[in-house]
Amino acid sequence: VGLLAGSFCPHYNGEETRQPIFVDAIGRGDLPSGFGVDDGAAIHWVDGQPKAYIADTVHTKVYRVADSLSPTSSGVTVEPQKMKVV
């Protein structure tokens, strides 16, 4: 849509193949770095920047998925964000 920079994968934990396809696409350079968001999680954006990561349970996460300068098997780092459970 172009409203925010980067890529976005909703339902990150909702389908078995969704996470590896998203990570592989970033690793290949087909998609820019972005966020994978589990069912029941959200990102609160302010002025184009993520300000809060919100979840409905302690097990629900938002992940920053980005190209890695460090050696990884996929060439990508997947970093869970600090969540606010509401």
Secondary structure, 3 states (H helix, E strand, C coil): CCCCCCEEECCCCCCCCHHHHHHHHHHHCCCCCEEEECCCEEEEEECCEEEEEEECCCCCCEEEEEECCCCCCCCEEEEECCCEEC
